[in-house]
Amino acid sequence: MDERRKLLLAGAEESRELFIVEKKGISYSLMNGSPEEEKESLSGFAASLRILKNGQMGFSWTNNRGALSALESEAGRMMFDAGSWGWQIALSDETAPPAVDIYDHKGLDFDSASIWEELQSMEKKARERDSRIKKCLSASFSGGTSKLSIANSSGKNVTAERTGFSEGLLLVAESGAEVQMGGSYNSGCFREDIDRERIIDEAVDDAVSQFEATGLDSGLMNVFLPPQTACVFLSIIEGWFCADEFLEGRVPSSWKEGTSVGSKLLTVIDDGTIPRLSGSMPFDSEGVAAKRHKIIDKGVFCEFLTDFRTAGLLGRKSTGSAVRGVSSLPQPGFFNLFIEKGSDEISSLLGDGEILRVDEIIGTHLVDPQTARFSFGARGRLYKNGKMIKSVRGITISGGLLEFLHSIKGVGNDLKFYSAQGSPSLLVGDMQVSGE
């Protein structure tokens, strides 16, 4: 009998789950026009086993393909109380995982010579965009495959394989004695979807926009967040969407299902079924079919995302939102989390009065989860009636995250994804900005 099947044999009062991830890939890094590194950086195998028996759960894992047989005894030795935490192993269900286009056979057909040529071309184009670009600290490419297999003693047995590609650029710009750095990246399941022109444009703009930056007077301002910065704010609040954070008291007391939590312009979605995106998969990390979830719909918080454990504690079905690493247990998370695009042109968002465009924020880890207050260092650009006036640095933006969501007054039509997270540009009213 196959070794994997043996591990799933369970007694009458027992359930088991086998979770396996197999990866294979390669990465390249170019520095100042010269190949710096080529390595098999993504290759590997890892597996874990969960055993649930008599109110206890055992868990073990290995990255040794030849050590699967040892998982059973190790999990049995490491049993702990599962009942009070609500741990469960997902039952087999009638919903078949959707077909999702996430494997690029053509994109895997590449050789080292072609990759080095593409990276050198990116660096050359960046220098041609602006004469102030003097160095390329890194032009990078990675590509490979990831195979996920989940089987349990309840009859669930699913497998999916996904390709992934990523390219990035980190530049140095010089103007007189002033030196600035800027970068960008792009990723996806299909190599042909990597937008190199976007990477170049964003990296160059990020670097040269910082020259001659000055301070700013303190006060309330309308703030423009381009997609990448808006994604940072989305990542700060994403924990509020997950049932485990709610159950453990780590969401604001006013954050409740069915209540208004933001502007009517704000809709947030998580979707694992979108073709070709980095976070797409036909099922979650417990084998439950992926779905499209509206988390916030026109400002109203719809529902917490759950895995099998948190769904049981809340007395509902799993939303199919489990995520995990091989060495960790499942918890609610995301496939492709994004703010839905709006109808506003960028020119209109920047075109009325003084607008502070925030290109980078610093110190996001300092958000107080209890009060939802924030105070971030920032840099960016000041616009007046659609025209850039100056670059700014050394400023602080502060306020409350709940007020931030309600103050969104414009949503752009320029949705962009950075890995598995996306957002259009946002215009947020009356944010507190403090100068030096």
C-alpha positions as CSV (number, residue, x, y, z in Angstrom):
1,M,0.0,0.0,0.0
2,D,1.2,3.5,-0.8
3,E,3.0,5.2,2.1
4,R,0.7,8.2,2.0
5,R,-2.4,6.1,2.1
6,K,-1.1,4.2,5.1
7,L,-0.8,7.5,7.0
8,L,-4.5,8.2,6.5
9,L,-5.7,4.9,8.0
10,A,-7.7,5.9,11.1
11,G,-9.7,4.1,13.8
12,A,-13.4,4.7,14.4
13,E,-12.8,7.6,16.9
14,E,-10.0,9.1,14.9
15,S,-9.5,11.4,11.9
16,R,-6.3,12.3,10.0
17,E,-5.1,14.8,7.5
18,L,-2.0,14.7,5.3
19,F,-0.7,18.0,3.9
20,I,2.1,18.1,1.3
21,V,3.8,21.0,-0.6
22,E,6.3,20.3,-3.4
23,K,8.2,23.3,-4.9
24,K,10.7,23.7,-7.7
25,G,12.1,26.9,-9.1
26,I,15.0,29.1,-9.9
27,S,16.0,32.7,-9.3
28,Y,18.3,35.2,-11.1
29,S,19.8,38.4,-9.9
30,L,21.6,41.1,-12.0
31,M,23.6,44.0,-10.6
32,N,24.9,46.9,-12.7
33,G,24.5,45.0,-15.9
34,S,26.4,41.9,-14.8
35,P,24.9,38.5,-13.7
36,E,25.3,38.3,-10.0
37,E,23.5,35.1,-8.9
38,E,21.6,32.1,-10.3
39,K,20.3,29.5,-7.9
40,E,17.7,26.9,-7.3
41,S,16.1,28.8,-4.6
42,L,12.6,27.4,-4.4
43,S,13.1,23.7,-4.6
44,G,11.9,21.5,-1.8
45,F,9.4,19.1,-0.3
46,A,7.5,19.3,3.0
47,A,4.7,17.3,4.5
48,S,2.7,17.4,7.8
49,L,0.3,15.1,9.5
50,R,-2.6,15.9,11.8
51,I,-4.3,13.2,14.0
52,L,-7.5,14.0,15.9
53,K,-8.5,11.4,18.5
54,N,-10.5,11.4,21.8
55,G,-10.5,15.2,22.0
56,Q,-6.8,15.5,21.4
57,M,-4.7,16.4,18.3
58,G,-1.3,15.4,17.3
59,F,0.8,17.3,14.7
60,S,4.1,16.6,13.1
61,W,6.0,17.7,9.9
62,T,9.1,16.9,7.9
63,N,10.9,18.3,4.9
64,N,12.5,14.9,4.2
65,R,10.6,13.0,1.5
66,G,12.0,9.7,2.8
67,A,10.7,10.3,6.4
68,L,6.9,10.2,5.9
69,S,6.5,7.0,7.8
70,A,7.9,8.7,10.9
71,L,5.1,11.3,10.9
72,E,2.6,9.0,12.6
73,S,4.6,8.1,15.6
74,E,5.8,11.7,16.1
75,A,2.2,13.1,15.8
76,G,1.1,10.5,18.4
77,R,3.8,11.5,20.7
78,M,2.9,15.2,20.5
79,M,-0.9,15.0,21.3
80,F,-2.5,18.0,23.0
81,D,-6.0,19.2,24.0
82,A,-8.0,20.0,20.9
83,G,-11.5,20.3,22.1
84,S,-11.2,23.7,23.9
85,W,-9.6,25.2,20.9
86,G,-12.2,23.8,18.5
87,W,-9.7,22.0,16.3
88,Q,-11.3,19.9,13.5
89,I,-10.3,18.2,10.3
90,A,-12.4,19.2,7.3
91,L,-15.0,16.8,6.2
92,S,-15.4,15.8,2.6
93,D,-18.1,17.8,0.9
94,E,-20.1,17.8,-2.3
95,T,-18.7,21.1,-3.7
96,A,-16.0,20.3,-6.2
97,P,-13.1,22.8,-6.4
98,P,-13.5,25.1,-9.4
99,A,-11.2,24.9,-12.4
100,V,-8.7,27.8,-12.1
101,D,-6.2,28.7,-14.8
102,I,-3.0,29.0,-12.8
103,Y,-0.4,26.8,-14.6
104,D,1.7,28.3,-17.4
105,H,3.4,25.5,-19.4
106,K,4.7,27.9,-22.0
107,G,6.2,30.2,-19.4
108,L,8.4,27.5,-17.9
109,D,10.2,27.1,-21.2
110,F,13.1,29.5,-20.6
111,D,16.9,29.4,-20.4
112,S,19.4,31.3,-18.5
113,A,20.6,33.3,-21.5
114,S,17.2,34.7,-22.3
115,I,16.6,35.7,-18.7
116,W,19.9,37.5,-18.4
117,E,19.1,39.3,-21.7
118,E,15.6,40.4,-20.4
119,L,17.1,41.7,-17.1
120,Q,19.8,43.6,-18.9
121,S,17.1,45.1,-21.1
122,M,15.1,46.3,-18.1
123,E,18.2,48.0,-16.6
124,K,19.0,49.7,-20.0
125,K,15.5,50.9,-20.4
126,A,15.5,52.3,-16.9
127,R,18.6,54.3,-17.6
128,E,17.0,55.6,-20.8
129,R,13.9,56.7,-19.0
130,D,15.8,59.3,-16.9
131,S,19.5,60.3,-17.1
132,R,19.6,60.5,-13.3
133,I,19.4,56.7,-13.0
134,K,23.0,55.8,-12.5
135,K,23.0,52.3,-11.0
136,C,20.9,49.2,-10.9
137,L,21.3,47.6,-7.4
138,S,19.2,44.6,-8.5
139,A,17.2,43.4,-11.5
140,S,15.7,40.0,-10.5
141,F,13.6,37.2,-11.9
142,S,12.2,34.1,-10.2
143,G,10.0,31.3,-11.7
144,G,8.8,27.9,-10.7
145,T,6.0,25.6,-9.7
146,S,4.2,24.8,-6.5
147,K,2.1,21.6,-6.0
148,L,-0.3,21.3,-3.0
149,S,-1.9,18.0,-2.1
150,I,-4.4,17.5,0.8
151,A,-6.0,14.2,1.8
152,N,-7.8,13.1,4.9
153,S,-9.5,10.1,6.3
154,S,-13.0,11.6,5.6
155,G,-12.4,11.1,1.9
156,K,-11.1,14.4,0.9
157,N,-8.3,14.1,-1.7
158,V,-7.4,17.2,-3.8
159,T,-4.3,18.3,-5.6
160,A,-3.4,21.5,-7.5
161,E,-0.3,22.8,-9.2
162,R,0.5,26.4,-9.8
163,T,3.3,28.3,-11.6
164,G,4.6,31.6,-10.3
165,F,6.8,34.3,-11.8
166,S,8.1,37.5,-10.3
167,E,10.4,40.3,-11.6
168,G,11.7,43.3,-9.7
169,L,14.0,46.3,-10.2
170,L,15.9,48.4,-7.6
171,L,17.6,51.5,-8.9
172,V,19.9,54.3,-7.7
173,A,19.4,57.8,-8.9
174,E,21.8,60.7,-8.5
175,S,21.3,64.5,-8.9
176,G,24.3,66.5,-7.9
177,A,25.3,65.3,-4.4
178,E,21.9,63.8,-3.7
179,V,21.4,60.1,-4.0
180,Q,18.0,58.3,-3.9
181,M,16.8,54.7,-4.3
182,G,13.6,53.4,-5.8
183,G,12.1,50.1,-6.9
184,S,9.1,48.1,-8.0
185,Y,8.1,44.6,-8.7
186,N,5.3,42.5,-10.5
187,S,4.2,38.9,-10.2
188,G,1.7,36.4,-11.5
189,C,1.0,32.8,-12.4
190,F,1.8,33.4,-16.1
191,R,5.1,34.8,-17.2
192,E,3.7,36.7,-20.1
193,D,1.5,38.7,-17.6
194,I,4.6,40.3,-16.0
195,D,4.4,43.9,-17.0
196,R,8.1,45.0,-17.3
197,E,7.2,48.5,-18.6
198,R,5.2,49.1,-15.4
199,I,8.1,47.8,-13.3
200,I,10.5,50.2,-15.0
201,D,8.2,53.2,-14.9
202,E,7.4,52.7,-11.2
203,A,11.0,52.1,-10.2
204,V,12.3,55.1,-12.0
205,D,9.5,57.4,-10.7
206,D,10.0,56.1,-7.2
207,A,13.7,57.1,-7.3
208,V,13.7,60.4,-9.1
209,S,10.5,61.7,-7.4
210,Q,12.4,62.0,-4.1
211,F,14.9,64.7,-5.2
212,E,14.8,68.1,-3.5
213,A,12.2,67.0,-1.1
214,T,11.3,69.4,1.7
215,G,9.0,69.5,4.7
216,L,5.4,70.4,4.9
217,D,3.2,72.6,7.2
218,S,1.0,70.6,9.6
219,G,-2.7,70.4,9.2
220,L,-5.6,68.4,7.8
221,M,-5.2,67.4,4.2
222,N,-6.7,65.4,1.4
223,V,-4.4,62.5,0.9
224,F,-3.9,60.5,-2.4
225,L,-2.7,56.9,-2.0
226,P,-1.5,55.2,-5.2
227,P,-2.2,51.5,-5.5
228,Q,1.0,50.2,-3.8
229,T,0.6,52.5,-0.8
230,A,-3.2,51.7,-0.6
231,C,-2.2,48.0,-0.5
232,V,-0.1,48.7,2.6
233,F,-3.1,50.2,4.4
234,L,-5.2,47.2,3.3
235,S,-2.5,44.8,4.8
236,I,-2.8,46.8,8.1
237,I,-6.5,46.1,8.5
238,E,-6.7,42.7,6.9
239,G,-6.7,40.9,10.3
240,W,-10.0,42.4,11.1
241,F,-11.5,40.3,8.3
242,C,-10.6,37.0,10.0
243,A,-12.6,35.0,12.5
244,D,-9.7,34.0,14.7
245,E,-8.9,37.7,15.3
246,F,-12.5,38.3,16.2
247,L,-12.7,35.3,18.5
248,E,-9.5,36.4,20.3
249,G,-10.6,40.0,20.8
250,R,-8.2,41.6,18.4
251,V,-10.7,43.6,16.3
252,P,-12.3,46.9,17.2
253,S,-15.4,46.6,19.3
254,S,-17.5,48.3,16.7
255,W,-16.3,45.9,13.9
256,K,-19.4,43.7,13.5
257,E,-21.0,41.8,10.7
258,G,-23.8,43.8,8.9
259,T,-22.6,47.2,10.2
260,S,-21.1,50.1,8.3
261,V,-17.4,50.2,8.7
262,G,-16.4,52.5,5.8
263,S,-17.3,54.7,2.9
264,K,-20.0,53.6,0.5
265,L,-17.3,53.8,-2.1
266,L,-15.3,50.9,-0.4
267,T,-15.8,47.3,-1.5
268,V,-13.2,44.7,-0.5
269,I,-13.1,41.2,-2.0
270,D,-11.2,38.0,-1.5
271,D,-11.2,35.6,-4.5
272,G,-9.2,32.5,-5.2
273,T,-10.9,31.8,-8.5
274,I,-9.5,34.7,-10.6
275,P,-7.4,33.2,-13.4
276,R,-3.7,33.9,-13.6
277,L,-3.3,35.8,-10.3
278,S,-0.6,34.9,-7.7
279,G,-3.0,34.0,-4.9
280,S,-5.4,31.9,-6.9
281,M,-6.0,28.2,-6.0
282,P,-9.0,25.9,-6.5
283,F,-9.2,25.1,-2.8
284,D,-7.9,26.4,0.5
285,S,-5.4,24.8,2.9
286,E,-8.0,22.4,4.2
287,G,-9.2,21.3,0.8
288,V,-12.4,23.4,0.9
289,A,-13.4,24.8,-2.5
290,A,-12.3,28.4,-3.2
291,K,-15.0,31.0,-3.6
292,R,-15.4,34.8,-4.2
293,H,-16.2,36.6,-1.0
294,K,-17.3,40.2,-0.6
295,I,-15.9,41.1,2.7
296,I,-16.9,44.8,2.7
297,D,-19.8,45.7,0.3
298,K,-20.2,49.4,-0.3
299,G,-19.0,50.2,3.2
300,V,-20.8,47.4,5.0
301,F,-18.8,44.5,6.6
302,C,-20.4,41.3,5.4
303,E,-18.8,38.4,7.3
304,F,-15.7,37.1,8.9
305,L,-13.6,34.7,6.9
306,T,-13.3,31.2,8.5
307,D,-11.4,28.0,8.4
308,F,-12.9,24.8,9.6
309,R,-12.0,25.4,13.3
310,T,-13.3,29.0,13.6
311,A,-16.4,28.2,11.6
312,G,-17.2,25.4,14.1
313,L,-16.7,27.8,17.0
314,L,-19.1,30.3,15.4
315,G,-21.7,27.6,14.5
316,R,-21.4,28.1,10.7
317,K,-19.8,26.6,7.6
318,S,-16.2,27.3,6.6
319,T,-15.9,30.1,4.0
320,G,-13.0,28.1,2.5
321,S,-10.4,30.6,3.7
322,A,-7.8,28.4,5.5
323,V,-4.1,29.2,5.0
324,R,-1.1,27.6,6.5
325,G,2.5,26.7,6.1
326,V,3.6,23.1,6.3
327,S,5.0,23.5,9.8
328,S,1.9,25.4,11.1
329,L,-1.8,24.8,11.7
330,P,-4.6,26.3,9.6
331,Q,-6.0,29.7,10.2
332,P,-8.2,32.1,8.3
333,G,-6.5,34.0,5.5
334,F,-6.7,35.1,1.9
335,F,-6.3,34.1,-1.7
336,N,-6.3,37.4,-3.6
337,L,-7.4,40.2,-1.4
338,F,-8.2,43.5,-3.1
339,I,-10.2,46.7,-3.0
340,E,-12.6,46.8,-6.0
341,K,-11.8,49.5,-8.6
342,G,-13.9,52.6,-8.8
343,S,-14.8,55.0,-11.7
344,D,-12.6,58.0,-10.9
345,E,-9.8,59.0,-13.3
346,I,-6.5,59.7,-11.5
347,S,-6.5,63.2,-12.9
348,S,-9.7,64.0,-11.2
349,L,-8.5,62.6,-7.8
350,L,-5.5,64.9,-8.0
351,G,-7.2,67.8,-9.6
352,D,-9.0,69.7,-6.9
353,G,-7.0,71.9,-4.5
354,E,-4.0,70.7,-2.5
355,I,-3.5,67.0,-2.4
356,L,-0.7,65.1,-0.7
357,R,0.3,62.0,-2.6
358,V,1.8,59.5,-0.2
359,D,4.4,57.2,-1.9
360,E,5.8,55.5,1.1
361,I,4.8,55.0,4.7
362,I,7.1,53.8,7.5
363,G,6.3,52.1,10.8
364,T,3.2,50.2,10.0
365,H,4.0,47.7,12.7
366,L,3.3,50.3,15.4
367,V,-0.5,50.4,14.9
368,D,-2.3,49.9,18.2
369,P,-4.7,47.0,17.6
370,Q,-6.9,48.0,20.6
371,T,-7.5,51.6,19.7
372,A,-6.9,51.3,15.9
373,R,-4.8,54.5,16.1
374,F,-1.8,55.0,13.8
375,S,1.1,57.4,13.3
376,F,3.3,56.7,10.3
377,G,6.3,58.4,8.9
378,A,5.8,59.2,5.2
379,R,7.2,60.7,2.1
380,G,5.5,61.8,-1.1
381,R,4.5,64.7,-3.3
382,L,2.4,67.8,-3.0
383,Y,-0.1,68.5,-5.8
384,K,-2.2,71.6,-6.4
385,N,-5.0,71.5,-8.9
386,G,-3.5,68.5,-10.6
387,K,0.1,69.9,-10.9
388,M,2.9,68.6,-8.8
389,I,4.3,71.4,-6.6
390,K,7.2,69.7,-4.8
391,S,8.4,66.5,-3.2
392,V,8.0,66.1,0.5
393,R,9.8,64.0,3.2
394,G,10.0,63.9,7.0
395,I,6.3,64.1,7.5
396,T,3.9,62.1,9.7
397,I,0.4,61.0,8.9
398,S,-1.8,60.0,11.8
399,G,-5.4,59.2,12.8
400,G,-7.7,56.3,13.4
401,L,-8.1,53.4,10.9
402,L,-11.8,53.4,11.3
403,E,-12.1,57.1,10.5
404,F,-9.7,56.4,7.6
405,L,-12.1,53.9,6.0
406,H,-15.1,56.3,6.4
407,S,-13.1,59.2,4.9
408,I,-12.5,57.5,1.5
409,K,-13.9,60.0,-0.9
410,G,-12.6,58.8,-4.2
411,V,-11.6,55.3,-5.7
412,G,-9.6,55.2,-8.9
413,N,-10.2,53.0,-11.9
414,D,-6.5,51.8,-11.8
415,L,-6.7,48.5,-9.8
416,K,-3.2,47.0,-9.6
417,F,-2.0,43.8,-7.9
418,Y,1.2,43.4,-6.0
419,S,1.6,39.6,-5.5
420,A,-1.8,38.5,-4.0
421,Q,-3.0,41.9,-2.9
422,G,-4.5,44.7,-5.0
423,S,-6.0,48.1,-4.8
424,P,-6.8,51.1,-7.0
425,S,-5.7,54.6,-6.0
426,L,-7.7,56.1,-3.1
427,L,-8.4,59.7,-2.1
428,V,-8.9,60.1,1.6
429,G,-10.2,63.3,3.1
430,D,-9.0,65.3,6.1
431,M,-6.1,63.2,7.3
432,Q,-3.8,64.7,9.9
433,V,-0.4,65.6,8.4
434,S,2.4,66.8,10.6
435,G,5.6,68.4,9.3
436,E,9.1,68.4,10.7
